[in-house]
Amino acid sequence: MMELKPLNSVPSIKPPPGHNLFPTLNPPEKTLTFHKFLVLFLTFIAYAAFHASRKPPSIVKSVLGPEIKAHNGTDSTIVATGWAPFEGASGPHRLGELDLAFLLAYSIGMYFAGHIGDNIDLRIFLTVGMLGSGALVIAFGLGYFLDVHWLGFFLIVQILCGLFQSIGWPCVVAVMGNWFGKAKRGLIMGVWNSNTSIGNIIGSLVASSVLSFGWGWSFVLPGLFILVVAALVYMFLVVSPDHIGLELASKEIEMNVEGVALVGSETSEVEEEGVVEPEMEGAGAIGFLQAWRLPGVAPFAFCLFFSKLVAYTFLYWLPFYLRQTVVAGVQLSHKNAGILSTVFDIGGVIGGVLAGVTSDIIEARGVTSIVFLLLSIPSLLFYRYMGVYLSVSADLGTQSLIKGNSRALATVSAIIDGTGSVGAALGPLLAGYISTRGWNSVFVMLVLSIFIASLFLIPIVKNEIKGKLNEGKWLWISVIKR
C-alpha cells in the first residue's frame, strides 16, 4: 500500500498560501487520509466548475436560436425569432459554428497546456485557467446586457474561453497522479470522473433557473462560480506530497483522461504481446511525439475522438433538441428543457461508477469500455424513439505506459483528451447543420461514431483477454472455445 513519509529536508516548493494561514493543515497535524481527500475534493470541484461554466451555451441555444413550432409530432415550422445573429433558418448553423470555435480552440490548447503543465507550478497554472475561463464566460453573458449582435464578438470570446478551459484537465489529472496509486482504483476513479457530469448538472440547473430573467444571467452565475472555486484552488491545492514535506514511499501513477485510465508503476513488470513498456529514465517531461509513441496512447486517443463526438453533441444540443421535440404530447419550455437535459448527466454519474466497479471486478478495463460503448447504441435508438436515455461513461482501459515519470502525465493526458476534443468540436458542428434536415440523421451519425470508437478498442481487448487466459483467469472463455 502506498504511504507518505515525512521528509527531513525543507520542501523545494512552498506550500500553498492557505497552509500558511492555517498551519494545522500541514503534517503531522493532518493525516495522509486527510490530504488525499482534500486533493480529491479540490480537483473534483475544480473540474466540475470548468464543466459548469461550459453548459450555458447549450442551455441558451433554444433562446438564441430560432423558435421551431412542432405540429403533430413530425412537421415543424421555423419562426424568425431569437437573438441576432442566431435567429432565422441559418440560426442552428451559426450556433454550431460557435461550438466549433470553442471546442477547436480547446483541442488545440490542450496539446500545449499539457506540455506547459509538465514544466510549471500546476496550482498556479490551474488557477490561471479558471480565472480566465470565469472572466470570459461572464463576458459572453455581457453580450445580453450590452445588446451585442456581432457574431465576431461571440466567436472571439468562445475561442479565448476554449484556450483557458484547455488548461483544466491536464492539471487535475497530473495532481491526481501525484497523490494516488493504482491498486483497485476503478471505483474511486469512476466516482472522481463524475466531476464532469456533476459540473454539467450544476451548470444546467443554474443556467436554466435564471433563464427567465434574461439569458445573460445564465452565463454570469456559472462564471462567478468558477472564480470562487479558483480562489479555493489557489489557496489550498497541494500539487504534490513533497510540497508539504512528504514523499511517496512507492511511486505509482494513475491517471484518467476523461474516461481513459492510464496506469504506470515503477514495480510493474507486466509486458503483454503488442504492448511493450518503454523505460523512461528520470522524471522529466516527455516530448509531444515521444508521448504519441507510448503504447496505447493512439488507440485510446482515436477512440475518445469518436466517443466525445457523441458526448459533446449531447452536451451542446440536448436542451435545444428537447425544446424542439414534443415529449408526451407537450412541447417543453426553455427552462424545463434545460432541467430535463440533466438526466443525461445523471446517467453519466451512474454509468461511470458502474464501469469503475465492473473494471475492478473483471480487471480488464478495455473489455469494460467496449461493452459499455456497444450498450449505448440501443440506448441512443431508444432515446430517439421513446424519449429515454441513460448515458454511460466508458472507462477506457488500463495500460502501464509511464514508469516512474509523473511529469509526463499532463502531456499524455493532453494528447488523448486533445484528440478527443477534436471529435467533440466536430460533433456539435455537424449536429447544427444536419439537424435542419431532421434529427434522425443526427442519431445515425451518433450510432456510427460509437461503433467506430469500439473498433479502436479491439486490439486492447484482445490483449487483455489473452493476458487473463495466460494468468489462468477467465477460464470460462476457454471452455466456450471448446
C-alpha positions in Angstrom: 0.0 0.0 0.0 1.2 3.5 -0.9 2.4 5.5 2.2 3.5 9.0 2.8 6.7 9.6 4.8 7.9 12.9 6.3 11.0 14.4 4.7 13.8 15.7 6.9 14.7 18.3 4.3 12.8 21.5 3.6 10.5 21.2 0.6 11.8 22.9 -2.6 8.4 24.4 -3.3 6.5 26.3 -0.7 3.1 25.1 0.5 0.0 27.0 -0.9 -1.0 30.2 0.9 -3.8 28.6 2.8 -1.4 26.3 4.6 0.5 29.3 5.8 -2.7 30.9 7.1 -3.8 27.7 8.7 -0.6 25.9 9.9 -2.7 23.0 11.3 -3.3 21.9 7.7 0.3 20.8 7.5 1.7 17.4 8.6 2.0 15.9 11.1 -1.2 17.6 12.4 -3.2 16.2 9.4 -3.0 12.6 8.3 -2.4 11.0 4.9 -6.1 10.3 4.6 -6.9 14.0 5.2 -4.5 15.2 2.5 -5.8 12.7 0.0 -9.4 13.6 0.5 -8.5 17.3 0.3 -6.8 16.8 -3.1 -9.7 14.6 -4.2 -12.2 17.3 -3.3 -10.4 20.3 -4.7 -9.6 18.6 -8.1 -13.2 17.3 -8.3 -14.8 20.7 -7.6 -12.3 22.4 -9.8 -13.1 20.4 -12.9 -16.8 20.4 -12.0 -16.6 24.2 -12.1 -15.0 24.0 -15.5 -17.8 21.9 -16.9 -20.5 24.0 -15.1 -19.2 27.1 -17.0 -19.4 25.2 -20.3 -23.1 24.4 -20.0 -24.7 27.9 -20.6 -24.3 27.9 -24.4 -26.3 24.7 -24.6 -29.0 25.9 -22.2 -29.5 29.2 -24.1 -29.4 27.8 -27.6 -33.2 27.5 -27.7 -33.4 31.2 -26.7 -30.7 32.5 -29.0 -31.7 30.3 -32.0 -35.0 30.4 -34.0 -38.2 29.2 -32.4 -39.4 26.0 -34.1 -43.0 25.1 -33.7 -43.8 21.4 -33.9 -47.0 20.1 -35.4 -48.4 16.6 -34.9 -45.1 15.5 -33.6 -43.4 15.4 -37.0 -43.9 18.6 -39.1 -42.3 21.8 -37.9 -42.2 25.5 -38.8 -39.3 27.8 -38.2 -40.3 31.2 -36.7 -37.8 34.0 -37.2 -37.3 34.8 -33.5 -34.2 34.6 -31.4 -31.1 36.8 -30.7 -29.4 38.2 -33.8 -27.2 36.9 -35.4 -28.5 33.4 -34.4 -32.1 33.9 -35.4 -33.7 32.7 -38.7 -33.3 29.5 -40.7 -29.4 29.7 -40.5 -29.5 30.1 -36.7 -28.6 26.4 -35.9 -25.7 26.7 -38.3 -24.3 29.8 -36.5 -24.8 28.1 -33.2 -22.9 25.1 -34.4 -20.1 27.3 -35.6 -20.0 28.9 -32.1 -19.5 25.4 -30.6 -16.8 24.7 -33.1 -14.9 27.9 -32.2 -14.8 26.9 -28.5 -14.0 23.2 -29.0 -11.4 23.6 -31.7 -9.6 26.2 -29.6 -10.0 23.8 -26.6 -8.5 20.8 -28.5 -5.6 22.9 -29.9 -4.9 24.4 -26.5 -5.0 21.0 -24.8 -1.8 19.9 -26.7 0.1 22.9 -25.5 -1.4 23.1 -22.0 -0.3 19.5 -21.2 3.3 20.3 -22.1 3.3 23.6 -20.2 1.7 21.9 -17.2 4.6 19.4 -17.0 7.1 22.3 -16.6 5.4 24.9 -14.2 3.6 25.0 -10.9 0.3 23.2 -11.6 -1.5 25.1 -8.9 -0.7 28.5 -10.5 -1.4 27.2 -14.0 -4.8 25.7 -13.0 -5.8 28.9 -11.2 -5.0 31.0 -14.3 -7.1 28.7 -16.4 -10.0 29.0 -14.0 -9.8 32.8 -13.7 -9.6 33.2 -17.5 -12.5 30.9 -18.1 -14.7 32.6 -15.5 -14.0 36.1 -16.9 -14.7 35.0 -20.5 -17.9 33.2 -19.6 -19.1 36.4 -17.8 -18.0 38.4 -20.9 -20.2 36.2 -23.1 -23.2 36.9 -20.8 -22.5 40.7 -21.0 -23.4 40.4 -24.7 -27.0 40.3 -23.5 -26.8 43.3 -21.1 -24.8 45.4 -23.7 -27.1 44.3 -26.5 -24.3 42.9 -28.7 -25.4 41.3 -32.0 -21.9 41.0 -33.7 -21.1 37.3 -34.4 -17.4 38.1 -34.2 -17.7 39.1 -30.6 -19.2 35.8 -29.6 -16.7 33.8 -31.7 -13.7 35.7 -30.2 -14.9 35.1 -26.6 -15.5 31.4 -27.3 -12.1 30.9 -28.8 -10.3 32.6 -25.9 -12.5 30.7 -23.4 -11.6 27.4 -25.1 -7.9 28.1 -24.7 -8.3 28.8 -21.0 -10.6 25.8 -20.5 -8.0 23.5 -22.0 -5.7 24.1 -19.0 -8.1 22.4 -16.6 -8.0 18.6 -17.4 -4.2 18.1 -17.8 -3.6 19.9 -14.4 -6.2 18.0 -12.3 -5.0 14.7 -13.9 -1.4 15.4 -13.1 -2.2 16.4 -9.5 -4.2 13.2 -9.0 -1.4 11.2 -10.5 1.0 12.7 -7.9 -1.2 11.6 -5.0 -2.9 8.3 -5.8 -1.7 4.8 -6.5 -3.0 2.2 -8.9 -4.4 -0.7 -6.7 -8.1 -1.3 -7.5 -8.8 2.4 -8.4 -11.7 1.7 -10.8 -14.4 2.6 -8.2 -12.7 5.7 -6.8 -11.8 7.0 -10.2 -15.2 6.2 -11.5 -16.6 8.4 -8.7 -14.0 11.1 -9.3 -14.6 11.1 -13.0 -18.2 12.0 -12.3 -16.9 15.6 -11.8 -17.8 16.3 -15.5 -21.4 15.1 -15.1 -21.8 16.8 -11.7 -20.5 20.0 -13.3 -22.8 19.7 -16.2 -25.8 19.2 -13.8 -24.8 22.2 -11.7 -24.4 24.4 -14.9 -27.6 23.2 -16.4 -29.7 23.8 -13.2 -28.2 27.2 -12.5 -28.4 28.4 -16.1 -32.0 27.1 -16.5 -33.2 28.6 -13.2 -32.3 32.2 -14.2 -33.1 32.0 -17.9 -36.4 33.8 -17.4 -34.5 36.8 -16.1 -32.5 37.1 -19.3 -30.0 34.7 -20.9 -27.1 36.8 -19.8 -27.6 35.7 -16.2 -27.2 32.0 -17.4 -23.5 32.9 -18.1 -22.8 35.3 -15.3 -23.6 32.9 -12.4 -21.6 29.9 -13.6 -18.7 32.4 -14.4 -18.8 33.6 -10.8 -18.9 30.0 -9.5 -15.6 29.1 -11.2 -14.0 32.3 -10.0 -14.9 31.3 -6.4 -13.5 27.8 -6.8 -10.4 29.2 -8.4 -9.7 31.1 -5.1 -10.0 27.8 -3.2 -7.7 26.0 -5.6 -5.1 28.8 -5.3 -5.2 28.9 -1.5 -5.3 25.2 -0.7 -4.4 22.8 -3.5 -1.2 20.9 -2.8 0.1 19.7 -6.2 2.5 17.0 -4.8 3.2 15.5 -1.4 6.7 16.8 -1.4 5.3 20.4 -1.4 4.3 20.0 2.2 7.3 17.9 3.3 6.0 14.4 2.4 7.1 11.9 -0.1 5.6 8.8 -1.7 7.0 5.6 -0.3 6.3 3.8 -3.7 5.7 5.9 -6.7 2.7 4.6 -8.6 0.9 6.7 -11.1 -2.7 6.5 -12.1 -4.3 9.0 -14.5 -7.7 9.3 -16.1 -8.2 11.2 -19.3 -12.0 12.0 -19.2 -12.8 8.3 -19.3 -9.3 6.9 -20.2 -7.5 5.3 -17.3 -3.7 5.0 -17.7 -1.6 3.4 -15.0 2.1 3.3 -14.5 4.2 1.7 -11.7 7.9 1.5 -11.0 7.5 -2.0 -9.8 5.2 -3.3 -12.6 6.8 -5.9 -14.9 3.7 -6.7 -17.0 4.6 -7.0 -20.6 1.8 -8.1 -22.9 2.1 -9.1 -26.6 1.8 -5.9 -28.6 2.1 -3.7 -25.6 5.7 -3.1 -24.7 6.5 -0.8 -21.8 9.2 1.8 -22.6 11.7 2.6 -19.9 11.8 6.4 -19.2 14.8 7.4 -17.2 14.4 10.3 -14.9 11.3 12.2 -14.0 11.4 14.9 -16.7 8.7 15.9 -19.1 8.5 14.0 -22.4 8.2 15.3 -25.9 5.0 15.5 -27.9 5.9 12.9 -30.5 7.5 10.7 -27.9 4.3 10.7 -25.9 2.3 9.7 -29.1 4.6 6.6 -29.5 3.7 5.3 -26.0 1.8 2.0 -26.3 -2.0 2.5 -26.1 -2.0 6.3 -26.5 -3.0 6.4 -30.2 -5.9 3.9 -30.0 -7.2 5.5 -26.8 -7.0 8.9 -28.4 -8.9 8.0 -31.5 -11.4 6.0 -29.5 -12.0 9.1 -27.4 -12.3 11.2 -30.7 -15.5 9.4 -31.6 -16.7 8.9 -28.0 -16.5 12.7 -27.3 -18.1 13.4 -30.7 -21.2 11.7 -29.3 -20.9 13.1 -25.7 -20.4 16.7 -26.7 -23.2 16.6 -29.3 -25.5 15.8 -26.4 -23.7 18.3 -24.1 -24.3 21.2 -26.5 -27.5 20.2 -28.3 -29.7 18.2 -25.9 -31.6 21.1 -24.4 -32.2 22.5 -28.0 -33.4 19.1 -29.2 -35.7 18.7 -26.2 -37.2 22.1 -26.7 -38.0 21.3 -30.4 -39.3 17.8 -29.7 -42.8 17.0 -28.5 -42.5 15.0 -25.3 -45.6 13.2 -24.1 -47.7 15.4 -26.3 -46.2 18.6 -24.9 -43.6 21.0 -26.2 -41.2 21.8 -23.3 -40.4 25.4 -22.2 -36.8 26.6 -22.4 -36.4 26.2 -18.6 -37.9 22.7 -18.5 -35.8 21.5 -21.5 -32.7 22.6 -19.7 -33.6 20.9 -16.5 -34.7 17.7 -18.2 -31.3 17.5 -20.1 -29.6 16.8 -16.7 -31.0 13.2 -16.9 -28.2 12.6 -19.4 -25.5 13.6 -16.9 -27.2 11.7 -14.0 -26.8 8.7 -16.3 -23.2 9.7 -16.7 -22.6 9.5 -13.0 -24.3 6.1 -12.7 -22.5 4.8 -15.7 -19.1 6.0 -14.6 -19.4 4.3 -11.2 -20.8 1.1 -12.7 -18.0 1.0 -15.2 -15.4 1.6 -12.5 -16.8 -1.2 -10.3 -17.0 -3.6 -13.3 -13.4 -2.9 -14.3 -12.3 -3.6 -10.7 -14.2 -6.9 -10.7 -13.0 -8.3 -14.0 -9.7 -6.4 -14.0 -10.0 -5.6 -17.7 -11.0 -2.0 -18.4 -10.7 -2.3 -22.2 -13.3 -5.1 -22.1 -15.5 -2.9 -19.8 -15.2 0.0 -22.1 -16.2 -1.8 -25.3 -19.2 -3.4 -23.6 -20.4 0.0 -22.3 -19.9 1.6 -25.7 -21.8 -1.0 -27.5 -24.6 -1.0 -25.0 -25.0 2.8 -25.6 -26.1 2.1 -29.3 -29.5 0.6 -28.5 -29.8 3.3 -25.7 -29.4 6.0 -28.4 -32.1 4.5 -30.6 -34.4 4.0 -27.6 -33.9 7.7 -26.7 -34.7 8.9 -30.1 -38.0 6.9 -30.4 -39.0 6.6 -26.7 -37.6 9.8 -25.2 -35.4 8.0 -22.6 -31.6 7.8 -22.3 -29.1 6.6 -19.8 -25.6 7.8 -20.5 -22.6 5.6 -19.9 -19.2 6.9 -19.1 -16.7 4.4 -20.6 -13.6 3.6 -18.5 -11.2 3.2 -21.4 -8.7 0.6 -20.3 -5.6 0.4 -18.1 -2.1 0.2 -19.6 1.4 0.5 -18.0 2.5 3.4 -20.1 4.6 5.6 -17.8 7.1 4.1 -15.4 8.1 6.4 -12.6 7.6 9.6 -14.7 4.8 11.6 -13.1 5.8 14.7 -15.1 4.7 13.1 -18.3 1.1 12.7 -17.1 -0.1 16.1 -18.2 1.4 15.6 -21.7 -0.1 12.2 -22.3 -3.4 13.3 -20.8 -3.5 16.3 -23.1 -2.7 14.3 -26.2 -5.5 11.8 -25.6 -8.1 14.4 -24.4 -7.0 16.9 -27.1 -7.6 14.4 -29.8 -10.9 13.5 -28.2 -11.7 17.2 -28.2 -11.3 17.4 -32.0 -14.1 15.0 -32.2 -16.0 17.0 -29.6 -15.7 20.0 -31.9 -16.8 18.2 -34.9 -19.9 16.6 -33.4 -21.8 19.8 -32.4 -20.9 21.5 -35.7 -22.3 18.6 -37.7 -25.3 18.5 -35.5 -26.0 22.1 -36.2 -26.1 21.5 -39.9 -27.6 18.0 -40.0 -30.4 18.9 -37.6 -32.0 21.3 -40.1 -32.8 18.2 -42.2 -34.1 16.1 -39.4 -32.9 14.7 -36.1 -33.0 11.1 -37.3 -29.9 11.9 -39.4 -28.1 13.2 -36.3 -28.8 10.0 -34.3 -27.5 7.9 -37.3 -24.2 9.9 -37.0 -24.0 9.2 -33.3 -24.6 5.5 -33.6 -21.9 5.2 -36.3 -19.5 7.2 -34.1 -19.9 4.8 -31.2 -19.4 1.8 -33.4 -16.2 3.2 -34.8 -15.0 4.1 -31.3 -15.5 0.5 -30.3 -13.3 -0.7 -33.2 -10.3 1.1 -31.8 -10.6 -0.8 -28.6 -10.5 -4.3 -30.2 -6.6 -4.7 -30.1 -6.6 -3.6 -26.4 -9.5 -6.1 -25.6 -7.7 -8.9 -27.4 -4.5 -8.3 -25.4 -6.5 -8.1 -22.1 -8.3 -11.4 -22.8 -5.1 -13.1 -23.8 -3.4 -11.9 -20.6 -6.2 -13.1 -18.4 -6.1 -16.5 -20.0 -2.3 -16.7 -19.6 -2.8 -15.9 -15.9 -5.3 -18.7 -15.5 -8.2 -16.4 -15.1 -11.4 -16.2 -17.2 -11.2 -20.0 -17.8 -14.8 -19.9 -18.9 -13.6 -18.4 -22.2 -11.5 -21.5 -22.9 -14.5 -23.7 -22.1 -16.7 -21.7 -24.6 -14.0 -22.0 -27.3 -14.0 -25.8 -26.9 
